[in-house]
Amino acid sequence: MSTPDLFKYNPNYPSVADLKKKAKSRIPKFAFDYLEGGCNEEVNLGKNETDFQAIELMPQYLKKYNGVDISTELFGHRYDAPFGIPPIGLQGLMWPNAPEILAKAAVKHNIPYILSTVSTSSIEHIAEVTDSKFWYQLYHPAKTTMRDDILQRLRDVNCDVLVVLVDVPSFGIRYREVKAGLSMPPKMNINNIFQACIRPTWSLKTLQHGIPEFATLKKYMEKGLDMSQLGEFMNASFDKRVEMDKIAAIRDQWKGKIILKGIVSEPDMEKAIALGADGVIVSNHGGRQIDAGESSIKSLIRIAGKYGDKMPVMMDGGVRSGPDIARAMACGAKFVFMGRPFMYGAAALGNQGGNHTIAMFKAQFRQAMEQLCCENVGALPATLIKK
C-alpha cells in the first residue's frame, strides 16, 4: 500500500476552482490570459472539461475490500500517484520561479515533472533541484547541432525520459494573446505595465527572480540579441512540423525512454509504434492549437481502446479533479497530466502551491477510489459505465 500523503493541503482552497479564483487575483491580466486562453473561439478548450462530465463510473459496495493503493508503476519506477505535471511554456511569466516550485514539489511527492524547452528554468537548474528526477519535453530544433547538444545536456544530468512534442506544426491563433499584445516574450506596453502594477506581489517576485526568459535556450542565442528579435529566433531555430524521419534520428541516439506528446489519431499511433516509442501522451495542447478538434478525453478513449496493450497511453487536457483522474484511468489512461491546475496552485499559494495542489489531487483521487471500492488503479476500467 502507498504511504500516507506527506503534505496536507490548505482547506481554504479545496478545489481547482478555488485555486483559479485566487490565482486570478494575483496574476496580471496579460499573464493570466496567456495561461487561461485557448485558440480561436475556445470551443475545444471548453470541451476538454465538459466531455469529462459525461463519463460515469459504477461502484460495487458489497464486495470484499482491503483498502486503496493509488501508486502506479511506469517505466520501471513506482510513482506515488498516477498523475504528473506536464510541460508548460513561460511558467515564470505566470508566476515567478514556478518551474522550481513545481519541480521540487513533484520530487517530494514522487510524481513526474516535465520541463519544457520553452520554460523559464534551464535543464541544469531543474536537474539540480530534482536530483535529475525529471522528464524533458523537446521542441524539435531545426539544426541537428542544437538538437544533439540538448540531448547531450540531458545525458550529462542523467535525465532518462524524453518527451517529443509533435502537435505544433503551426502556432494556434489565440485571441486573448492577440488583444493583450503578447509576444515571445510579452511586450510590456502601457496596459501590461498597469496590470503588473496592480498585482504588486507578482511584480516584486518578478524583480526578485528576474525577467522570465527561455533559460535552456540562452546558450544558443546571439549575444546582445534584442528581445524584440526573440520571435524571429524561435521561428528560425525550431521545426514546427515533426515528421517520422526526425523522430527516428532521435530514437537512434537516445537510449532512454521516448514519449510522443500530441498523438490524437490512429495513423499517428501506428507510426509511433513503428518508430519504437516507449509511450504517448494523448493531448490537444490544452485546446490551444486547433479549435475544430475533439477533446483529449475523447481521443484517449479511441487510442487507448485500440493501442493500450501496445504501450503506455497517457493523456492531458481538461482534468480538474480527483474524479476526473479516475475517469481518465477508467477510460484506459496509464497516467494523467494537468497543467493549468498546477499553475493556479503556484500563483495562488507561491512556494507551497505545488505541494498543496499535489496533496489536494491525491486526497480527491483517493476518496474517489475508496468510493468506487477499487483497491488499485488497475481496477478502475471495470467501473466504467459503457453507453
N, C-alpha and C positions, 0 to 999 in steps of 0.2 A: 504494500500500500504506500502511496505517496505521503510524504511528511506534511504536517500542517503548514499553512502559509506562514512565511517568515514575517510578513508585514500586514498590518491591519489597515484598511482603508478609512479615509476621513468620512464619518457619517453625514457630514453636510453635503457631500457630493456622491450619492449612492448610484448615480446613473450617468451615462454618456450625455444625456440632455442637460444635466446639472453642470457637468464639466464644460460643455459647449457654451452655456449661458455665461459662466464665469470667465471663460477664455475670451469671449467676445468683448467683455467689459475691460480687458487688459491689453488686447492687441489692437494696434492701429487698423483702421478700416481697410487700407490697401493690403496689409498683410493678411488680415482675416479673409478678405475676398480671394486672395491667392490660395489660401488653404481650402476654402469652402467651395469654390466655384467648379462647375463642370463646363463642358463645351456647348456652344450654340444655345438652344433653349433649355438645356439641362434636364431633358426628358429621361435620358439614360441614368443620369445621376440619381434622380428620384426612384427609378425602377430598381436600382441596386438595393435600396432599402425596402420598398413596398413589396417586392416579389418574395422576400423572406416571410412576410406575414401570411402568405397563402400556404406555407409548409406546416403541416400538423404532425405531431408525434403522439404515440399511444403508450401510456404506462401500463405495467402489469403489477398491481399492488399486492396480490396474494402469493406471488412466487417467493421462494426462499431467497433471502438477500443477506449478503455478508459485508456490506459497506462498499464505498466507492474509491476507486483509484483513477485520478484524472491524468496520470502521466502517460506519455506516448514515446515510443521509440522511433527514431527517424535517422537514417544514415549511420546506424551503429551507435547513436547517442540517445539516452533516455532523458527526455525533457520533462519538466515538472507539470506541464500543461500542453495541450495541442494547439497553441496559438503563439504568434510571434509579432515582432514589429517590422513592417516592411520598409523598403527603401523610400525615402521621402526627400525630394529635392528642396534646396534652400531652407532646411529646417531652422537654421539660425536667424532667418528673416522673421519667421513666425514667432519664435521665442528664442532669445539669446542663449547659446550654449545647449540648445535642445539635443543635439546628437549625443553629447557626453552624458547628459541627464538620462536619456532613454537607454543608451548602451550600458551604462553602469547598472541601471535597474534590471535590464534583461539578464545580465550575468548573475546578479544576486538572486533572481527568481528562476534561473536556469531555463530560460526560453531564448529563442533565436532573435538576434538583432541584425538587420541587413543595412549596410552602409551604401548609400547611393554615390555614384560617380559625381553627381552634382549636389551633394550635400555640402555642408559648411565646416566639416571636420575632415581631416586627412586620414588616409589609410593608416599611417604610422601612429597617429594620436589615438585613434579608436582601438588599434591593436594594443597600445599601452594600457588604456583604461579598462580593457576587457580581458587582458592576458591572452589575446588573439582568439577569443571565443566570439567571433562574429562572422557573418557572411558578407559577401560583396556583390553589389549589382553593377554590371558593366554596361555603360553606353558604348557601343562599338566605335572605336576610333577609326578615322579614315586612313591614318598612316599605320602601317604594321609596326613601325618603330615605337610609336606611343603605346599601341596595344601590347606589344611584347614587354615594354618597360613596366606597364601597370601590372601585368601578370607576374613579372619578376618581383615587384614590390610586394605583391600578395604572398608569393612564395617565401620571401625574406622574413615576413612576420608570421608565417605558418597559418595563414588563412586557408581553409580547406574547401569551402563551398563557394562556388562562383555562380551568380545569377545573371544570365544574359538577357537583357531587355530586347524584345522583338516587336513591340506594338507601337512604335513611334516612327512610321515611315514619313509622317508629316506632323507638324505641330498643330494640335487642336486649337480652334478659334474660340477663345473664352471671353465672352462679352464683359464680364466683370473686370478682367485684367485690362482689356482694351480701354474701358472707361476710366480705370484708375491710372492709366499711363504706365502700366508695369512693363518692364523690360528685364533683361538679364544683365546686371542686377536692376532692381527697380530704380527709376529716376526720382529723386526727391524734389518734386515740384511743390508749388505753394500749398496745394491741397494736402499732399502727403506729409509735408512738414507740420502743417496744422494738426493733422490726425495723430502724428507722433507726439506733439506737444501735449495733447490731452490724454495721453497714455504715458504718464511720467515714469512708472516702474519699468515699462518696456524700454523707454528711451535711456534711462540710467543704466539698465542692464546691457543695452547695446553699446553704450560708451565704455562700460567695464570690459566687455568681451571683444569689442571691435566690430567694425562694419562687416556684415557677412560677406564671404567670398567663397569661391569654389576651391577649397583648400587642397584637395588632391591634385587639381589641375594646375596649380600655381607654377610648378617647375616647367611646364610646357608652354607657358605664356611668355611672350617677349617682355623684356624689362621696359618699364615705362609705358606699358600698354594702357591707353586711356580707357576708362570704364565704359565709355560710350561705344568702344570698339569690341566689347566683350561678346555681343551677339554675333558679330561677324566672325570672331574667333571660334565660337561654338559651331556655327554653320560650316566652317571650313574644316574643323577638327574631327567631326563625328559623322559616321554614316547613318543616315536616318533609316534606310532600308537594310535589314539584316537578313541575307539570304543564306541558303544551306552551305555554300562554299566557305563563307566567313565563319560560321559556327564549326564546320568541320576542321578548319585550320586551328581554331582554339582547342577543340577536342584532341587534336593530335599532340598538342604540347602541354595541356593542363591535366595533371594526374589526379587532381581532386575531383569532387563532385561538380557536375554541371547541371544547372536548372534553367529551363527556358521560361521566362515570365511574359505573359501576354497571350498565351495559347487559348483560342476560343473555338477552333474549328477542327473537324475530323481530319481533313487533309494535312493541316499543320501538325496535328498529333501524330499522324503516321510518319511524317518527316522527323519529328522529334525522336521517335523510336528508332528510325533508321540511322540517325546521327549518333545514337548511343547516349542520349541524355539520361541523367540519373533521376530526373523528376521534372514536373512542370508546375507552374503557378497559373491557374486559370484566372484571368483578370481582364477587365476593360479599362484599366488605368484610372480607376475611380470615377468613371464617367467623364473623363477629361479629353478623350480623343475622338470618339465617334458617337454622335447622339442617336444615330439610327440603328445602333447595335442592340443586342439583348443584354439583360442584366448578367452579372457574373454568376449568380447562383443558377440561373437557367443554363448557362454554358457549362457549369460544373456538372449539373445533373446529366447532361448528354455525354460529356467527356469521361467522367468517372464511371458512368454506366457501361461504356464500351471499352475503356482502357485502364480502369482502376486496378486490374490484375497484372498489368504490364509494368507499371512504375508508380511511385507515389504521385498522386494528383492532389495538389494543394489549391487554395483559392484566396483571393482578397476582393473586397468591394461590397459595401453595404452592411457589414457585420457591426452591430451596435449593442449587443448584449450577450450574456451567457447562453440564454435560449437560442440566439442566432448561431452561436458556435455549435450547439447541439444539433440544430437544424442542418448546418453545413456538413457536419460529420455524419449525420444520418443519411444525407444525400450522396455520400461517398468521398468526401474530402478527407485526406490523410492529415492535413494540417491547415490552419486558417490564419490569415494575417489581416490586421486592421490598422490603417494609417491615421486617418483623421482623429479617431478617439484618443490616440496616444499624444497627438499634438495638442488636442484640447487639454489633456491632463497636464502636459508640461507647461502650457500657458496659464492654466488656472492655478496650479499649485507649485510652480517653479521646481526647485530641486527635488521635491517629494512627488512631483506629478507622475513620474514613471512608476515608482513603487506603488503609489495609490491606484493607478489605472490597472496595473497588472493584478494587484490583490483584489480589486473590485471584480475584474473579469473572472478570476479564479473562483471567488465566492459565488458569483452568479452561475457559473458553469457547474460548479459542484452541486449547488442546490437543484439545478435542472436535472443533473444526472441522478441525484437521490430521488427526486420526484418521479422520474421515469423508471426507477428501480433498475438502473444499469450499473453494474459493478465496475466496468471499464469502458473505454471509448469504443472498443471493438463491438460492444453490444448495441450501439446506437442505431445502426442501419435497420435492425429488427423492429425498431419503434416507429419507423416511417409509415405514415398512412398514405398509401398509394391511391391515386384518383384516376 
